[in-house]
Amino acid sequence: MRILKGTLLALCTAGLLMALSPVTNADEWDKKTFITFSDSVEIPGQILPPGTYVFKLLDSSSDRHIVQIWTSDQMELIATIMAIPAQRLEPRGHTTITFDERPGNSPMAVRTWFYPGDTIGQEFVYHYPPETNYAYGSGSH
């Protein structure tokens, strides 16, 4: 009987501690990142003018590769993008964005976004009409 009471007390204490503990940093879950571009950049489906934007993952436990891009004040959703997983060998302590070059006067295109400390990031996929002959991912014209 004493063992049962002790176990019950331990379980109640653990439950109370879990209920009172602070919520973990939301930025870790949604990967919320403020990114400033000094030039226009392309994202799938549109061109972003120079400025500050918020990149974050959609609050979904089933698909962790849906990226939302918001205005800096997060009052307007600019784009929701289905990305694919991108992997790197070593994590970095800062946000990393990679770009693909585009021909002519077209702006650089955001290719990948990695949250600080992550080895798995988001790769943006671009779909162009068949007559467009971009060498995706090669950085060539």
NORPE-V343965 format. One line per field, one symbol per residue. psi: psi as a letter, one per 40 degrees, with the letter a starting at -180 (. if undefined). A space follows every 50 residues. Layout:
BEGIN
psi=???
END
This chain:
BEGIN
psi=dddddddddddddddddddeiiiihddddefhhhhhheiiihiheihhii ahihhiiighedhffhhhhiidefehhdihhhiihiiidhiieihhhiii iiibeiiihhdihhiheiehahhhhhhiidehfigheeei.
END
